[in-house]
Amino acid sequence: MARTPLHMFGMEYRRDEYLGLVASGEHDVNAQDLDGKTPLHYATEQ
């Protein structure tokens, strides 16, 4: 799977946008990208 908006916000450490998408419940927080990483992996690497 390609990266989702959650992946991108996590990578860029855009905390408010990231948390807003998570809170909306409309995005799969467990989605893995081609490297097998979830959005949370990227958000915690910062």
N, C-alpha and C positions, 0 to 999 in steps of 0.2 A: 504494500500500500504506500502511496505517496504521502508526503507530510500534509497534515491538516492545519487549519488556522491555529489550533491549540499547540501543535508542534512549533509553529513559527513564533507565536507569542512567547512560548517557553524558551526558545533559543535566543530571542532578543531581550529576554527578561522584562517583558512588558506586563508587569504584575497585575495591574488593574484590569487590562483587557483579558488576560489569561483567566483570572478569577471570575470575571463576568461571564465568560464562555462556559466555564465549569459550572457556575451557579445556574445557568440557564437550563442545564440538563439536556440540551439539544446536541451535544457533541460527545463522542465516544472517548472518554478519558483513558481507555485501555488500548486505543488504536496504536498499532506499531508501524513505524515507517520501514523503509527498505533495510535499515540497519538494525531493526528489531527493537528500537527505542520507543518508549511512550512519551507523551508530552511532559509527564512528570520527570522523566530522566533528564530532559533538557532544562527544565525549570530549576532543578536542584544542582545542576552543574555550575551554576553561576556563583 
